[in-house]
Amino acid sequence: MKTVFVLFILGIMTLVVFAQEVVKELEKNQEALNTVREEIESLKKQIAKTNIKSSSNLEQIKIIENELALLSKAKLLLRKESRLLKKKIDITRQEMKEREEKLKKLRTHYAQRVVHTYKYGRIQNLELLLGAKSFNTAMVRYKYLSFFAEQERRIVNKLRFEIERIHNLQENLNQDLQRYEANFKEKEHEQQKYLARKKEKNELIKQFKWTLADQQKRLKDAEQEYQRLYQIIVQLERQRRLREKKGEAQAYSSLNFKNFEKAKGGLSWPVNGSILHKYGKQKDPILKTTIKNDGIDIKAEAGSQVKAVFTGIVSMVTNLSGLGNTIILDHGSGYYTVYSHLDDIFVERDELIETGNIIGLVGDSGSLEGAKLHFAVFVNQRTENPQSWLR
């Protein structure tokens, strides 16, 4: 009996620890979600103060892109909240199940003691005390009986505690189920807003008439975004080397990332599609100037699955103006792959991703050319032609 109860306690303690960790993650996620909501409200106020309709189409599209980026981030956080709530609900149900089993055994054990006490307890206890041959023997027997009485009181207290705990768990479960339902409705609401704003953006793009000023601004923005992405990669690589120097690169310890270099020319394509823009210098037909492309742009159907080309760690999930929703995978030893213009994102920072895992869906975030995937490969903080890495 004692061994069974010890196992019960260990199992319940483990569940309690898991539940506490999930609660902390939920709180952290909620803080991030509240921050995004505040940013959305702030953007709405800015839009209300500005005469958007009098702005150029390019400026209007940029404003919509900013809102879409925030809505996309909110959707991602809401999906995470949904997963965490589901996990917490499952843990609570499991703890309730184990505590109910423990309560059942405690009740059975206590009932047996009550029956025994009713039949023999009082008379037998009295006989033990009166039958003692000396005062010392009587005192020993009294302490012995007091010990068993105390044990019974402990069982009663345990029964009360388990009943109260199960009641509290049920209340928490009901609250979490309500929150889970509210989360589902909020996700639908955010998705509707997201789709409505995307439709508005696409309508603007249809009406779009490129001016020389627009083209020049687009070129300037593209150059700035490349520099921003380059600085992000430099910073990520600096952090990785620092962790490695300190012996903190535990996430990489079980993986042989040197195979990434060996895989050159044999990597699977991240998405099925056709090349829209090649790597390197491309001549702009309107500006009659050269545009540098740091990766390749793959034309693909909206909603197509984007897959990791090689095992890696998610080092960044962000939104970049001109590139939209972006994932950066760290493959170790200075190798990174970049996936941009995503719609939905299915991974989180610091998550280990295996070759072929689905990390997101093709979208048109940050794009004026419809759905596509921008794919880049960085080697020692410099870009290389992704096509030379793909088979």
C-alpha positions in Angstrom: 0.0 0.0 0.0 2.8 2.4 1.0 4.6 1.8 -2.4 1.5 2.4 -4.3 0.9 5.7 -2.6 4.5 6.8 -3.1 4.1 6.1 -6.8 0.9 8.1 -6.9 2.5 11.0 -5.2 5.5 11.0 -7.5 3.2 10.9 -10.6 1.1 13.7 -9.3 4.2 15.8 -8.4 5.5 15.4 -11.9 2.2 16.6 -13.3 2.1 19.6 -11.0 5.6 20.6 -12.2 4.6 20.2 -15.8 1.5 22.3 -15.2 3.5 25.1 -13.5 5.8 25.2 -16.5 2.9 25.5 -18.9 1.3 28.3 -16.8 4.6 30.2 -17.0 4.7 29.8 -20.8 1.1 30.9 -21.0 1.8 34.0 -19.0 4.8 34.9 -21.2 2.8 34.3 -24.3 -0.1 36.4 -23.0 2.3 39.3 -22.3 3.6 39.1 -25.9 0.0 38.9 -27.2 -1.0 42.0 -25.2 2.0 43.9 -26.6 1.0 43.0 -30.2 -2.6 44.1 -29.4 -1.3 47.5 -28.1 0.8 47.9 -31.2 -2.2 47.2 -33.4 -4.3 49.8 -31.5 -1.4 52.3 -31.8 -1.2 51.7 -35.6 -5.0 52.1 -35.9 -4.7 55.5 -34.1 -1.9 56.6 -36.4 -4.0 55.6 -39.5 -7.0 57.5 -38.1 -4.8 60.7 -37.8 -3.5 60.3 -41.4 -5.4 60.8 -44.6 -4.4 57.4 -46.0 -6.4 57.8 -49.2 -4.3 60.8 -50.2 -1.1 58.8 -49.7 0.5 57.1 -52.7 -0.5 53.5 -53.4 3.0 52.3 -52.3 2.5 54.1 -48.9 -1.0 52.7 -48.5 0.3 49.2 -49.2 3.2 49.7 -46.7 0.7 50.7 -44.0 -1.5 47.6 -44.7 1.6 45.5 -44.7 2.5 46.8 -41.2 -0.9 45.9 -39.9 -0.8 42.5 -41.6 2.6 41.8 -39.9 1.1 42.5 -36.5 -2.1 40.5 -37.3 0.1 37.6 -38.4 2.1 37.8 -35.2 -1.1 37.8 -33.2 -2.3 34.7 -35.0 0.9 33.0 -34.3 0.7 33.8 -30.6 -3.0 32.8 -30.5 -2.1 29.4 -32.0 0.6 29.0 -29.4 -1.8 29.9 -26.7 -4.2 27.3 -28.1 -1.5 24.6 -27.9 -0.5 25.5 -24.4 -4.1 25.6 -23.2 -4.7 22.1 -24.7 -1.5 20.9 -23.0 -2.6 22.4 -19.7 -6.1 20.9 -20.0 -4.7 17.4 -20.7 -2.3 17.7 -17.7 -5.2 18.8 -15.5 -7.4 15.9 -16.6 -4.6 13.5 -16.0 -3.9 14.9 -12.5 -7.7 14.7 -11.7 -7.7 11.1 -12.9 -4.8 10.2 -10.7 -6.1 12.1 -7.7 -9.5 10.4 -8.1 -7.8 7.0 -8.2 -5.8 8.0 -5.0 -9.0 9.2 -3.4 -10.8 5.9 -4.2 -8.0 3.9 -2.6 -7.9 6.2 0.5 -11.7 5.8 0.9 -11.4 2.0 0.6 -8.6 1.9 3.1 -10.4 4.3 5.5 -13.7 2.3 5.2 -11.8 -0.9 6.2 -10.4 0.8 9.3 -13.8 2.2 10.3 -15.4 -1.3 10.0 -12.6 -2.8 12.0 -12.8 -0.1 14.7 -16.6 -0.4 14.9 -16.4 -4.2 15.4 -13.4 -4.5 17.7 -11.8 -1.1 18.3 -13.2 0.3 21.6 -13.5 -3.1 23.4 -10.2 -4.3 22.2 -8.5 -1.0 23.1 -10.1 -1.0 26.6 -9.0 -4.6 27.2 -5.4 -3.7 26.1 -5.2 -0.9 28.6 -7.0 -2.7 31.5 -5.1 -5.9 30.9 -1.7 -4.2 31.3 0.3 -5.7 34.1 2.1 -2.5 35.0 1.7 1.2 34.6 4.6 1.4 32.2 3.1 -1.3 30.0 -0.2 0.6 30.0 1.5 3.8 28.9 3.3 2.0 26.1 0.0 0.5 24.9 -1.7 4.0 25.2 1.0 5.6 23.0 0.6 2.7 20.6 -3.2 3.3 20.3 -2.6 7.1 20.1 -0.3 6.5 17.1 -3.0 4.6 15.3 -5.6 7.2 16.1 -3.2 9.8 14.7 -2.8 7.7 11.6 -6.6 7.7 11.1 -6.7 11.5 11.5 -4.1 11.8 8.8 -6.1 9.7 6.5 -9.1 11.8 7.1 -7.1 15.0 6.4 -5.7 13.4 3.2 -9.3 12.6 2.1 -10.4 16.2 2.7 -7.3 17.5 0.9 -7.8 15.3 -2.2 -11.5 16.1 -2.4 -10.7 19.9 -2.2 -7.9 19.5 -4.7 -10.1 17.7 -7.2 -12.8 20.4 -6.7 -10.2 23.1 -7.5 -8.9 21.2 -10.5 -12.4 20.9 -11.9 -12.9 24.7 -11.5 -9.5 25.4 -13.2 -10.5 22.9 -16.0 -13.8 24.7 -16.6 -12.0 28.1 -16.8 -9.4 26.7 -19.2 -12.1 25.2 -21.4 -13.8 28.5 -21.5 -10.5 30.2 -22.3 -9.8 27.6 -25.0 -13.2 28.3 -26.6 -12.6 32.1 -26.4 -9.2 31.5 -28.0 -10.8 29.6 -30.9 -13.3 32.5 -31.5 -10.5 35.1 -31.3 -8.4 33.1 -33.8 -11.3 33.1 -36.3 -11.8 36.8 -35.7 -8.2 37.7 -36.3 -8.1 35.5 -39.4 -11.1 37.3 -40.9 -9.4 40.7 -40.2 -6.2 39.3 -41.8 -8.0 38.1 -44.9 -9.9 41.4 -45.2 -6.7 43.5 -45.1 -5.0 41.1 -47.6 -7.9 41.6 -50.0 -7.6 45.4 -49.6 -3.9 45.1 -50.3 -4.4 43.0 -53.4 -7.0 45.5 -54.7 -4.5 48.3 -54.3 -1.9 46.3 -56.2 -4.3 45.7 -59.1 -4.8 49.5 -59.3 -1.1 50.1 -58.9 0.7 52.2 -61.6 4.4 52.3 -61.1 6.0 55.7 -61.2 9.8 56.3 -61.5 9.7 57.5 -57.9 8.0 54.3 -56.8 10.6 52.2 -58.6 13.4 54.1 -57.0 11.9 53.8 -53.6 11.4 50.1 -54.1 15.0 49.7 -55.1 16.2 51.6 -52.0 13.9 49.6 -49.7 15.2 46.4 -51.2 18.8 47.4 -50.5 17.9 48.5 -47.0 16.2 45.1 -46.3 19.2 43.2 -47.6 21.4 45.2 -45.2 19.0 44.6 -42.3 18.9 40.8 -43.1 22.7 40.8 -43.4 23.1 42.5 -39.9 20.7 40.0 -38.4 22.7 37.1 -39.7 26.0 38.7 -38.5 24.4 39.1 -35.0 23.1 35.6 -34.9 26.4 34.2 -35.9 28.2 36.3 -33.3 25.8 35.0 -30.6 26.3 31.4 -31.8 30.0 31.6 -31.7 29.8 33.2 -28.2 27.6 30.3 -27.0 29.9 27.8 -28.5 32.9 29.5 -26.8 31.2 29.3 -23.5 30.2 25.7 -24.0 26.5 26.6 -24.1 25.7 25.3 -27.6 23.9 22.3 -26.2 21.3 22.3 -28.9 23.9 21.5 -31.5 25.9 18.9 -29.6 24.0 15.9 -30.9 23.9 17.0 -34.5 26.5 16.8 -37.2 26.0 20.1 -39.0 29.1 19.6 -41.1 26.9 17.5 -43.3 25.2 20.7 -44.6 28.4 21.5 -46.5 28.6 18.0 -47.9 24.9 18.3 -49.0 25.7 21.1 -51.4 24.0 20.4 -54.7 21.8 17.8 -53.2 19.3 19.7 -51.0 15.6 19.3 -51.7 13.8 22.5 -52.9 11.9 24.3 -50.0 8.8 24.5 -52.2 7.5 23.3 -55.6 7.5 26.1 -58.1 9.4 28.0 -60.8 12.1 30.6 -60.5 10.7 34.1 -60.7 13.9 36.0 -59.9 17.4 34.5 -60.0 20.2 35.1 -57.6 22.7 37.9 -58.0 22.5 41.1 -60.1 19.4 41.6 -62.1 18.7 44.5 -64.5 15.6 46.5 -63.8 13.8 47.2 -67.1 12.3 50.5 -66.0 15.2 52.1 -64.0 17.8 50.6 -66.4 19.9 49.8 -63.3 21.1 46.8 -61.6 19.3 45.2 -58.6 21.0 42.7 -56.4 19.0 39.7 -55.3 20.5 38.0 -52.2 18.5 34.8 -52.9 16.1 33.3 -55.3 12.3 34.0 -55.6 10.2 30.9 -56.3 6.8 31.4 -57.7 4.4 29.0 -55.9 0.7 28.6 -55.2 -0.5 30.5 -52.1 -0.7 28.0 -49.2 1.9 25.7 -50.6 4.0 23.9 -47.9 7.4 25.3 -47.2 9.9 22.7 -46.0 13.3 23.0 -44.2 16.0 22.0 -46.7 18.2 20.7 -43.9 18.3 20.0 -40.1 18.7 23.2 -38.1 17.6 25.4 -35.2 15.1 28.2 -35.7 17.2 31.2 -34.8 14.7 33.8 -35.8 11.0 34.3 -36.6 10.3 37.9 -37.7 8.7 40.2 -40.2 10.9 42.3 -42.5 9.5 45.1 -44.6 9.8 43.9 -48.2 10.4 40.3 -47.2 7.4 39.8 -45.0 7.1 36.9 -42.6 10.6 35.4 -42.4 12.2 32.3 -40.8 15.9 31.9 -40.4 17.3 28.4 -39.7 20.8 28.0 -38.2 22.6 24.9 -39.6 25.7 25.4 -37.5 29.3 26.4 -38.5 28.2 29.6 -40.1 25.5 28.1 -42.4 22.0 29.7 -42.5 18.9 29.4 -44.7 16.3 32.1 -45.0 12.6 31.6 -45.9 10.5 34.8 -46.6 7.1 36.0 -47.8 5.4 33.3 -45.7 1.8 33.4 -44.7 1.4 31.0 -41.8 4.4 30.0 -39.7 4.4 26.7 -37.8 7.7 26.9 -35.9 9.1 28.8 -32.9 12.4 30.3 -32.0 15.0 27.7 -30.7 13.0 24.8 -32.0 14.9 21.9 -33.6 13.8 21.3 -37.2 14.5 18.2 -39.2 15.1 18.0 -42.9 11.8 18.1 -44.7 9.7 19.4 -41.8 7.0 21.8 -42.8 7.9 25.3 -41.3 5.2 27.4 -42.9 3.0 28.2 -45.9 3.8 30.3 -49.0 2.1 33.7 -48.9 2.5 37.2 -50.3 3.5 39.0 -47.1 5.9 41.8 -48.1 5.4 41.0 -51.8 3.9 43.1 -54.6 4.1 40.1 -57.0 1.7 37.8 -55.4 2.5 34.5 -53.6 6.1 33.5 -53.7 9.0 32.2 -51.5 12.2 34.1 -51.2 14.9 31.6 -50.3 18.5 32.6 -49.4 21.6 30.7 -48.2 24.2 32.4 -46.0 27.7 30.9 -45.7 30.1 32.7 -43.2 27.9 35.8 -43.3 27.9 36.0 -47.1 25.2 34.9 -49.5 25.6 32.1 -52.1 23.5 31.1 -55.0 20.8 28.9 -53.5 20.5 27.0 -56.8 24.0 25.7 -56.4 22.9 24.1 -53.1 19.6 22.6 -54.5 19.4 19.6 -56.6 
